[in-house]
Amino acid sequence: MTEQRQYDLAERTATFAMNCRTFIHRLPKTISNIEDSKQLARSSGSVAANYLEADEALSKKDFALRIKICRKEARESRLWLGLVSINPEDEATRVALAQEAYELVKICNAIVAKS
């Protein structure tokens, strides 16, 4: 028998936001990184917040709108992750966070397609 893993998307999006914040704390403090990291903190947090809003949606239309916002914010998070200047030892973390953002986009795409 195959065991199906159950994913809690609320937890996953919150973990993504927290991991982005941990990553931001390690960034070199340049003028551009300070501005880009503010945007990354906002967009990654918005993914989690809007998923929570979608989970409590008042209608199907509201649900779809919130999931689309999650998708938009996950895409935006990938942009900011690509723009920040990092120390070479943080490249693997950046790649992992960008991959997670990409997977969240794909999950949101699937949810929108089914709703």
Sequence and secondary structure as in RCSB ss.txt:
>XXXX:A:sequence
MTEQRQYDLAERTATFAMNCRTFIHRLPKTISNIEDSKQLARSSGSVAANYLEADEALSKKDFALRIKICRKEAR
ESRLWLGLVSINPEDEATRVALAQEAYELVKICNAIVAKS
>XXXX:A:secstr
        HHHHHHHHHHHHHHHHHTS   HHHHHHHHHHHHHHHHHHHHHHHHHT SSHHHHHHHHHHHHHHHH
HHHHHHHHS   GGGHHHHHHHHHHHHHHHHHHHHHHHH 
